[in-house]
Amino acid sequence: MQLTRLEIKGFKSFGDKVTINFNEGVTAIVGPNGCGKSNVIDAMRWVLGEQSTKALRSEKMENIIFNGTKNRKQAQLAEVSLSFDNTKNILPTAYSQVTVTRKLYRNGDSEYRLNDVQCRLKDITDLFLDTGIGSDSYSIIELKMVDEIITNKEHSRRSLFEEASGISKYKLRKKQTFNKLKDTEADLERVEDLLFEIEKNLKTLESQARKAERYYKLKEQYRELSVQLATHRIAFFRIDLQALENQEQNQQIQRTELSTKIDTHEAELQKLKLESINQEKNLSVQQKATNELVSKIRAYESEKKVKNEQMRFLQEKETRLSGELEKDKNQVNHIKYNIKRLNEEVLTETEVFNKLESDLKSLKSTLNTLREQQQTEKNRTDNLLKSVNDLQNQVYQSQKEIDIFNIQKDALVQETNRNVDDTETKTLELKAFDHALAELDVQISEKQANINQLKDAEEIIKEKLAEAELNLSSNKEKLTAENRKKDAKQNEYNLTKSLVDSLEGFPESIRFLKKNNAFAKNALLLSDILFCDEDYRIAIENYLEPVMNHYVVDKYADAVQAVNLLTDASRGRANFFILENVPDKNIAIWNHEGLVSALSVTEVDKKYQHLCNLLLQNVYIAIAEQENIFKETPTESLTILAKNGKYAQTKFTLSGGSVGLFEGKRIGRAKNLENLAKEIKQSESLINQYNATITAETNNILNLKDSSKLNQINTFQQELNRLSNEQISVQTRRDQYQEFITTSENRKTDIAQKIVSIEKSLSEKLPALVELQKKQQQDHLNLQEQQLNYQELADQVNDSASKYNQDNIRFHQQQNKLAGLEKDLDYRFVQEEALNKRIAQNDKELQETLTQITATLQHTDLSDDTLLEMYQQREEMEKGLAEAEKAYFDSKGNINELETDLTQIRKNREESDFLLSEIKDKKNTLKIDLNSLKERLAVEFNIDINDLLETETDVEAVESEFEIRQKVEKMKRQLNEFGAINSMAMEAFKEMEERYVFIQNQKKDLNAAKTDLLQTIKEIDDTAKEKFMQAFTQAREHFIVVFRSLFNEEDSCDLILSDIHNPLEADIDIIARPKGKRPLSINQLSGGEKTLTATALLFSLYLLKPAPFCIFDEVDAPLDDTNIDKFNNIIRKFSDQSQFIIVSHNKRTIASTDIIYGVTMVEQGVSRVVAVDLREVAA
């Protein structure tokens, strides 16, 4: 199987569709950080069914869909397809090309497809089960997984071995079986609970069924009495109903008479009401006219009040406006006076302002001249100050350099003195080191000679020990083989003896005679006197089958005695060979090609030889198993037997067929027992010899181990190592001292040269420093003189500026005062104008108010006359209204008297209606009682009341109703005392009993299923354990080979199971000790050594079960160049069996591959893939 193609679209950074074709050999995927290389590996994990978002380096599954860039929209779908070439039918499917596809939509929907047919994740998992392919298998390895293998995180090593050994399906089956077992146990618990409940309910249902039976008997008696009582009551219902119908007819006649009277009175009442309505209309018209006049009077009275209130308001307004006019005129006169005063003040202050402005300009001109002079002096002072500072810096720097030279000179002189002292000391110590080294060389030589002697002696001991262990192992193997041989013979002896003693397979007559001591001691069965080689037993036994159960006796009388014994005991029949009657003649044995005489391969005592000759004369056995011998017809006198017992042929017959498993076991049992006893004794003798030899060899090995020189060698070696380390230490210190002396001499010369150079520099620097100091003093005096001149001019400037500032303040004060007067004058003008406008407006409003007051007084006089006329007209209308009211109320009195009479008549009719209603109610009550009785009879007893109505009953002849009712009520109480009755108790009891039997059977089936499941789990465990141990043993051997190929042949490594008795749950420990290192655990190895160790483990699994393809994601990152080459070489070696896909940054790794796929981002955020075939480039 080969990985052929990977198609990615919309997955992570792959916004466009990308296709990567995989060929045989090694493929590299390269690119800068962040370009999307690892997204290719994530895509392969994802399409193979990875469900962990953490393994895909994402927070949630939706994040794997291409999220877009600033120039692209986000994708709505992530789709990855992985194609395989299945021409070797490694995958359990009929297709030669298999394509697995996984899709995820942004709305959360997802689907899996197999060859573009929708399927489940389980189908994908089952397809790749135990093929080495999976999202978490050893075919895809990342750098972090190397650490997980080393640290055995979450038992990752065992998971790899389970995948490689092919027991994943067994673990899955075991898990499924465990789940079934849990379900079965849960079902058993439920069945137990059901049985408990059913057993409890069965007793309850049984008592309920008996109670229901008694209840139904009583209820039948209650039914008969209830029907009798109902018949009695129906007869009385008929009598009561007839009486009520007569009363209803009389009452109906009386009601008709009352209704006629009511109609006559109502007609007369309608006439009176019509007249009353006309009178009421007339009264209403007069009341309306009177009300309108009253309303008009009230309106005039209201209007008069409004006019009076309006007159009062106008008078108040006239008073207010007159007061405001007088006040505003006085205020205008006051404002005019203020304006005149302000104009005079403005003229005076303007003259003062002009005088101040002229003086200020003069002072400003003088101040500017002084400031220009001051700036000139300041520039001159600054230049002098800068010159003085520069000169001071030069003096400081020169003095500093001279001080440094002096310090350096003193330090060099001190260093020279120290070097002289140190050199003398080191020279003396150097001589002591030479003496110590000479002594150490002598001691090391002596120790090495001792070690060599001990090693030679140890080699001799090892050779003897190896020889002794080889002899011990050989003797143990011989002892084991001999024990097995002895056990086999002993078992065969025991079985044969048991068959002989029990006569299994023989008729009852034979077993009876065998137990009869008087007969059995003088007689043997034919099968016991014969013996032959095992190769011919089946053929001879099949031929002699008809006479195998015959007894061989000496005389005729012996045979008669046996027959009599059988007859007396009624134990069947038996056959006998009588030796005295067997003819004594010699049989010639002829040689036939391919045949051997049966007599020549048969052994028998001399006493029975003639009988044997008689039975087997002319009987031959085919030596070769060739069926064509039996296709030729033999001569008339020969019988030919197949060696395997398949055929037996004479001139006229051919018999044969299948050969039984136990055929050939009967003949020569007694002889066989003797031979087996001898062989067992021989085996016991050999076993004793082997045990003695093993004991001697074991003692010899112990003695050789005790005489081992390893402890002495180790002691001398440790001493030698100590001396060597001490020699290295002394030599190192001597070399350091020698180097120090040489360096000191060179340093002494350098120091002398530097001192001369420093003294020369000092002689040049000192005179220059003196000159600079003199110049510095002169410049400092000039600066002080210039600063005095500058200070005098500055004082003059300050005085002038102070005077200018004072005049400037007075100028601005005068300017502000003049501006304030002008603003005040403007405000007075505006105030005067506003008051003049308000005076004119108030004067106009006052004239209008006076006009309104005159008009209001005239209107008030006219309204008083009209109001007096209205009062007189109201009195006349009220008199006419009183007369109309009197006539209307007289008519209403007549109507009320008539209505009183009518009410009495209606009351009488209502009483008649009430009596009729009562009669109907009684009838209805009787009908309801009858209907209730009907329903009760129908519900309780399923009886139709119409059948009882048709029955004529003599009330006086039957039992009294009271007596019947007492009996019915008594039975009803008895029925009620029964309480709740389960009417289905009998049926429920039968059903519950059947269900109980059914569930008991289910319980038996579940117990049987539980036993089967436990047996299945044991078989799965045994099979998985066997396969796992086989795989572990092979992988361990491969691991040692691969590890040493990656490191050195002398390196120590191993794989160890933490619990050999439970390998399926045991951890797998890795022992890795590169040459020269003794780490306590694998975690103490370097990063590169860990990577190579994990690689060795992976490739040992590839040797055990090659994965179709292997992916390494930056696994080579921790390796140096040397280990990179080893890593690349082993990948190249295995690439003949598997495809390798490597994600790497290492140039050596990339250069060793066949095809390179470069992942890049031409467009920011979108990954692209470019392919390069290095094989074509090399060609």
C-alpha angles and dihedrals in degrees: 000000000000135000105237110171144008120198121190128183128167093354114138108303095357099098093161126051111273126190122197117189117204123207131181118290129032124335123193126204111200139169143123123293113286096018095114105262094136089046086071090058091043089053091054091048091048096050090049089060107272108170101178113097088196090061087052091051093243138114096224135008093248090065092071090071113096105268098201132239135245088278100036136058120237117265121249095209139040113204130177127177127190120193129200134190105231100179090128090055094233089144112068095245136096094233119102091203117046122189121186117197132185125188132188123189124205091241088064099259116133137178141186123217131194112199087343092305115120113246143157130270087245089061090054092046093048090048093058097034112135092357094106091248122113144112090264102028129114090261091081115050126175127189092254089054089062088063090046090054092047094046092037090230111194090353091294093162093056090048090055092050092047090053093046095045092051096237095122090097089050091052089048091049090046091051091048090047091049089051090050089048090052090048090048092049090047089050089049090052090049091048090050089050090048092049091049091051093044093049089050092047095046093067091046092050091049093056090044091053093053091047090050091053093054090044094055093050091054091044091057091055089046089053095054093050092044091054090050091050091047091053090052092049093048090059092055090045089061094053094047092047093053092052092050092051091055092051091049092054094052093047091050092059092051091050092054092057092051091050091056092054091049092054092053093049093046092055092053090046091054091056093052091047091054092055090046091053092055091050089047091053092052090048090049092053092052092045090051094052091047091048091050091053091048090050091050091051091050090050091053090048091049092048090052090054091050092051091050091050090047091051091052091050092050092051091051090049091052090054093048095048092049091053094048092050092054092047095049093050091054090049092052091055090051092051092051089055092051092050091055092049093049093051090057092049092050093056092051096047092046091062091051091049093053091052092051093048093055093050092048094055091053093051092048093055091051091048093051092053092052092048092054090053090048093053091051091053092045092055090050091050092048092052091051091047092051091050091050091049093049091051090048090053091051091051090049094049092047092049090047094052091050091050091049092051090051092049092048091049092051091047092050091050090051091047090051091054092048093049091053091052094044093048092054091048094047092048091057092047090048090062090050090052092052090052092048092049091053091053092047092052089055093048093047091051091051092048092047091051090051092049092050091052091049092047091053089051090046091052090055090049091048092052091050090045092049090049091048092048090048090051090046092050091047092049091047090052090048090047091050092048092047091048090051089047091048092047091049091050092045091050091047090048092049092047094047093046090049090052092048093047096044094037088219111194094024126113120262091251091060092048090049094052091045091057092049102092094195091062105025096061091063099039136063133187117250089241089059099052095051127077131173142159116292091243092064102034097093093050095047094041092052090048094049093040093114092057101030091103094050117118117229112221131175100226140025091244090062091057091048090050090054092048091052091050092053091046094051092047094040089229101144132256136309138191128227140199110213110208095200089060096048110105116243107231137134120242121218115226114212125201114238123180111256093006135097125198116250089222092058093058095042124090121203138157116267089247091065100035095103091052090049091049090052093051099042103033113133090007114133133179124219108239096201121055093237117141093199089075088069093051090071119076111243125221117278096259100048131090114196121201128194112239091231092048094247097121138030114183137185130169093274104023142051122189131175147112139147121353119231122236094242099040114125093034099099102059117090096001094152093047090045090054091055092049092047092051090053092048091049091053090049090050092049090052092050091047091054090050092049092048091052091048091048091050091051093047091047091053090047091052091049091050091048091049091049090052092051115132095208095105091051090045091050091048093049090042092053090049090047091050090050092051091045091050090047090049091051090048093049092044091049092051091046090052090049092050092047090050089048092053091049091047091048093055091050091046091051091058092047092051093052091052092049093051091054090050092049093050090051092052091049093054089055097044101049099065091047090053092055092053092050092051092053093051090048092059094051093049091049091057092050090051093054092052092050092048090056092053091048092051093054092052091046091056090054091050091051093052093049092046092050092053091046092051093051092051090044090055092051090048093054092044090054090045091053092046092052091048090051092053091050092050091049090050091051090050091052091053092051091047091051092051093050093050092050090053093049091049091054092047094048091048091054092047091051092056091051091051092053090052091052092051092056093049093049094053092054094050093050094061093054094050094057093061094050092050092056091055091051092054091056093049091051092058092055093049093050091057093055090047092055092055092051091050092054093054091047095052093048089057091049090054092057090049092052093053091051092047090052090057091046091051092054092051091048090049089054090051091048089053088052089049089049092053090048089049091049090051090049090048091052089048090048090047090053090047091047091049089048091047091046088051089048093051093045091050090046094046099038101035107009092239124149109227092211088072089057093045090058090053114094111221128194101218094199094049098055128072114282118271092235094058093046092048091052091053093046092050091047091052090045090054089050090051091049091049088061087070121200111001121202101221091189094049096113094046091042090050092054093045092047090050091051090047091050091055090046094051091047087057089048090053090054090049091049092050089050090048091050090052090049091049092050089049090048091051090050091050091048090049092048093048094044092046092051094048091044094051091048090050093044093051092050094043090050091055091046091048093056091050095046093043092054091046089056095043123014133310090242094055119114121232139150146160117233131187112225091214115026091184093058104031095161091065099029124109119241113231120204118216111198122166115166116205113287094016132096105186116183090219138007090253089072092066120102121261093258092047090050091051093050091047091051089046090052090052092049094049091047086058090047088055089051096045116000114218114225089237135006127206124200114190108200091317090145094061097103094046126103122220095272094051091041088061091050090048092049093046094055091047090051089049093052095041089087089069103033140023115250125207114188128189106199148148094201114111094209091053093046091048091054095057128093101221129024124204111195116206114204142157108233086164115042110259097009120097122217130187127221122186128214122184106210091192091063090045091052091048 
